[in-house]
Amino acid sequence: MRSKRRLRLAAIPAAAGLILALSGCSQQELKGWLPSSAGVTNHTSSVIGLWVTSWIVLLGVGLITWGLIIWAVVVYRRRKNQTGLPVQMRYNMPIEIFYTIVPLFLVLGFFFFTATDQSAIEKPTAHPDATITVYGKRWAWDFNYMNTADKSKSVYYQGIQAQELGGGNIDESKLPVLYLPKGESVKIILKSRDVIHSFWVIDFLYKKDMIPGKTNYEYFTPEKLGTYAGKCAELCGEYHSLMLFNVKVVTPSQYQDYLASLRKAGNVGDLGNKYDQNTNNPTNTTPVAAGADSSSK
């Protein structure tokens, strides 16, 4: 009789897990509640896949662990008329081997798949279709659309921080906008003019720090037309929360039209480092003077 009761108690966690699995998943659950979807860039699918697979595996580990804890608490509880301590076991070799080997394989597996995806995401594009230098500054953004053959023919956009309208609202029409061509490879050169910032396009599931005196890079291909929110993800001062921007992924022809509009407005050239506020760089080199050649590469 007691054996049957134990089996029923042990089956409760398994039944709960089965019901959860059979209940079905919404689209939000299928992508792990991430704020994006597969195919926004050429990297988002792999990021979503890694994230969802990881939490499914860990959820399975959690269910097994919780089930064993509940089973041990119920099965080995003190019964009526029992006194004293139950029989104490110093160790159980099979169990100890199990909870040493399994976590080791889990850690190695997570490391392997994370390193593989990270290597693919960080792999430089040899000949990108578009190269853009993004400067973070307190508390806005400069976008320099580089002409790699002749930097003097590059064009730029200089942004201002988000303008507050009151009541927690901002003027969306005045946010800096970064234009990207759909289906074309993009190289983003990340620099800071003052303190540490972080370039984060939320739907791209990708962010990277912008460190004074250091240049970082991002490589990706936008694959879906649309407007995507961006922000600084590193606390950088009083108006950090207003360091916002938008990304517009447009057709290649619309992208070229936008570059032409910047050229027509007189925004021609390489902004370079001449607006940097740092007078002492980590390299201890002489500060870049206004009008000097840029070190953008």
Stockholm file with secondary structure:
# STOCKHOLM 1.0

chainA/1-297         MRSKRRLRLAAIPAAAGLILALSGCSQQELKGWLPSSAGVTNHTSSVIGLWVTSWIVLLGVGLITWGLIIWAVVVYRRRKNQTGLPVQMRYNMPIEIFYTIVPLFLVLGFFFFTATDQSAIEKPTAHPDATITVYGKRWAWDFNYMNTADKSKSVYYQGIQAQELGGGNIDESKLPVLYLPKGESVKIILKSRDVIHSFWVIDFLYKKDMIPGKTNYEYFTPEKLGTYAGKCAELCGEYHSLMLFNVKVVTPSQYQDYLASLRKAGNVGDLGNKYDQNTNNPTNTTPVAAGADSSSK
#=GR chainA/1-297 SS CHHHHHHHHHHHHHHHHHHHHHTCCCHHHHTTTCSSCTTSBTTHHHHHHHHHHHHHHHHHHHHHHHHHHHHHHHHTSCCTTCCSCCCCCSCCHHHHHHHHHHHHHHHHHHHHHHHHHHHHHHCCCSSCSEEEEEEEETTEEEEEEECSSCGGGCEEEECCCCCEEETTEECGGGSCEEEEETTSCEEEEEEESSSCEEEEEGGGTEEEEECTTCCEEEEECBCSCEEEEEEECSCCSTTGGGCEEEEEEECHHHHHHHHHHHHHTTCBSCCTTTTCCCSSCTTCCCCCCTTCCCCCC
#=GC SS_cons         CHHHHHHHHHHHHHHHHHHHHHTCCCHHHHTTTCSSCTTSBTTHHHHHHHHHHHHHHHHHHHHHHHHHHHHHHHHTSCCTTCCSCCCCCSCCHHHHHHHHHHHHHHHHHHHHHHHHHHHHHHCCCSSCSEEEEEEEETTEEEEEEECSSCGGGCEEEECCCCCEEETTEECGGGSCEEEEETTSCEEEEEEESSSCEEEEEGGGTEEEEECTTCCEEEEECBCSCEEEEEEECSCCSTTGGGCEEEEEEECHHHHHHHHHHHHHTTCBSCCTTTTCCCSSCTTCCCCCCTTCCCCCC
//
